[in-house]
Amino acid sequence: MQPPIRIPIYQPDLSGNEKAYVNECLDSTWISSKGVFIDRFQGGFAEYIGAPHALAVSNGTVALHLALAALGLGPGDEVIVPTLTYVAAVNAIRYVGATPVFADSEAAYWQVSVADVAARITPKTKAIMAVHLYGQACDMAALSDLAKAHGLLLIEDCAEAFGTRIGKQHVGTFGDIACFSFFGNKTITTGEGGMVVARDPALHRLALKLRGQGLADDREYWHDVVGYNFRMTNICAAIGLAQLERAGDFLRRKRVLAEGYREGLRGLPVSLHGEAAGTTHSYWMCSLLTDDPAQRDPLRRSMRAAGIETRPVFHPVHTMPMYAAGQSGLTTSVQLASRGINLPSWPGLGEEGVRTINEVIRGHFAKG
Ligand SMILES: *Cc1c(COP(=O)(O)O)cnc(C)c1O
């Protein structure tokens, strides 16, 4: 029997204006996808990341689906995507009928390897999907150059990268279109929710239209393309706005956790997920690699026995049954996945929580 979980891997902090804003929604009866909080959340979000506009949607997966649909990707098109990612990024490529082509990771920061992306470009390649993994940024300068040189679209999956910056610039503003997720364990949450950020105003308008059933601009209840209902509710947007007000605080507190783990685990046979020079890691997940893959699961078991929840780093998607027929190799991703652990990373954990966790990890290695 496992003891109860004492320290979960994540837990949202809803102690700001969330309740007040949701009650405002209920009192106003605007609980569906029209209402003041949608505009306030979209506007506030766009301003926060430094984008001209943003479109709230019902979750991060449909954000990706909508982005790919708006870009016009479809059957016969290849989209290069890292294999070391959450499966939703790859599934969205399938939803529009395009073909995912998996790229390997670089070992230092676990992001997609630009050299490997370059090696996988074919005449059918239409787009690169960069996924900013665990809160670190991909090399967007190199990916932008590559995309430009080959005439490819560049999509950013920023689901794990709210608060992540390259220089001063927030991720999601480098490519043609970007997607965010507000699932309950993401850095800011709406329960379920997502955002699409398109650079080009025409692309933004098309995404807006597709989000709302393909409604024509100039005629009521007339639909001239096949659209979707991917809208966010006003209630979710109310929660999102309250979360956005506290984003800076969440990010500061998460950075303290990352520093606490880095300090406290020094000298052990593990390495902490690093912050690349010139970038701001948002530490969606504080993560480590054990030196040896054989050390990974025993460490997780010791932590779980102490009531601490962890997660393995993502399984490379090309090893999952629905994608396994395509590619093999991708060895750096496979290596990282065999050694990686996500540690508890929620803002309320605090330095004290990190100290407790570090002691358990130290105790595990002391036992040998
Ligand atoms: C969370 C996540 C998504 C999907 O978001 P949902 O809101 O759960 O649908 C997509 N891509 C990545 C990389 C994610 O981490």
The ligand as an ORCA input file, in Angstrom:
! r2SCAN-3c Opt
* xyz 0 1
  C      -0.660     20.810    -21.700
  C      -0.094     20.740    -23.094
  C      -0.905     20.794    -24.238
  C      -2.386     20.642    -24.237
  O      -3.100     21.389    -23.431
  P      -4.554     20.962    -22.879
  O      -5.045     22.263    -22.365
  O      -4.332     19.947    -21.816
  O      -5.358     20.455    -24.004
  C      -0.288     20.870    -25.468
  N       1.041     20.859    -25.603
  C       1.851     20.766    -24.534
  C       3.323     20.752    -24.755
  C       1.313     20.680    -23.246
  O       2.129     20.564    -22.197
*
